[in-house]
C-alpha cells in the first residue's frame, strides 16, 4: 500500500485551542439558562451522586446507565418522591 492510498490516518490538531471569548460566552449562556437556585440544586444532587458512587466504588463519569438506575433505586428508600425527579436532571447536566 503506497502513502497515497487509503486507509489514511488523519490526526487531530490538538494545538488549536478554541477562542477564549467564545468559550466564555458559551459558559455564560449555559449558566443563564437556569436560575441560581436550580444550579445549586443540581450541584447538591451531583455531590450526592458522586459521594454515593465513591462509597460503592463506581465511576461517575461517564455515568453508566446501570449506575444511575442503582442510585435512583437507592433513593427510593430515602428521599421524598417530590425531589427524586431532580436527581437524573442533575446527572444529565453534570458537572454543574
C-alpha positions in Angstrom: 0.0 0.0 0.0 1.5 3.3 -1.0 1.4 6.5 1.0 -1.3 7.9 -1.3 -3.9 5.2 -0.7 -6.5 4.6 1.9 -6.8 3.9 4.8 -5.3 7.3 5.7 -4.6 8.3 9.2 -5.8 11.7 10.0 -4.5 13.1 13.3 -6.4 15.7 15.2 -4.8 19.0 15.5 -4.7 19.5 19.3 -2.5 22.6 19.0 -5.5 24.7 18.1 -7.4 26.0 21.1 -11.0 27.3 20.9 -11.3 31.1 21.1 -11.5 32.0 24.8 -14.1 34.7 24.1 -16.4 32.1 22.6 -15.7 29.6 25.4 -16.6 32.3 28.0 -19.8 33.2 26.0 -20.9 29.6 25.9 -20.4 29.2 29.6 -22.3 32.4 30.3 -25.2 31.1 28.1 -25.2 27.8 29.9 -25.3 29.4 33.3 -28.0 31.8 32.3 -30.2 29.0 31.1 -31.1 28.0 34.7 -31.9 30.0 37.8 -29.2 30.2 40.6 -31.4 28.0 42.9 -31.7 25.4 40.1 -27.9 25.3 39.6 -27.5 25.0 43.4 -29.9 22.1 43.5 -28.1 20.4 40.6 -24.8 20.9 42.4 -26.3 19.3 45.6 -27.6 16.3 43.7 -24.4 15.9 41.7 -22.4 15.9 45.0 -24.9 13.3 46.4 -24.4 11.1 43.3 -20.6 11.3 43.3 -20.5 10.6 47.0 -22.8 7.6 46.6 -20.7 6.3 43.7 -17.5 6.7 45.7 -19.0 4.7 48.5 -19.9 1.9 46.1 -16.6 2.0 44.1 -18.5 3.1 40.9 -17.4 5.6 38.3 -19.3 8.8 38.0 -18.1 9.9 34.5 -19.2 8.6 32.2 -22.2 7.8 34.2 -23.2 4.2 33.3 -27.0 3.9 32.9 -26.9 0.9 35.3 -25.1 3.0 37.9 -27.7 5.8 37.6 -30.5 3.2 37.9 -29.0 1.7 41.0 -28.6 5.1 42.5 -32.2 6.0 41.7 -33.3 2.7 43.3 -31.3 3.6 46.5 -33.1 7.0 46.6 -36.5 5.2 46.6 -35.9 4.3 50.2 -34.6 7.7 51.3 -35.5 10.9 49.5 -39.1 12.0 49.0 -40.8 11.4 45.7 -41.2 15.1 45.1 -37.5 15.7 44.9 -36.4 12.4 43.3 -37.1 13.7 39.8 -34.3 16.3 40.1 -31.6 13.6 40.6 -31.4 12.4 36.9 -31.5 16.0 35.7 -28.6 16.8 37.9 -26.5 14.0 36.4 -27.6 14.9 32.9 -26.2 18.4 33.4 -23.1 17.3 35.3 -20.8 18.5 36.4 -22.5 21.7 37.5 
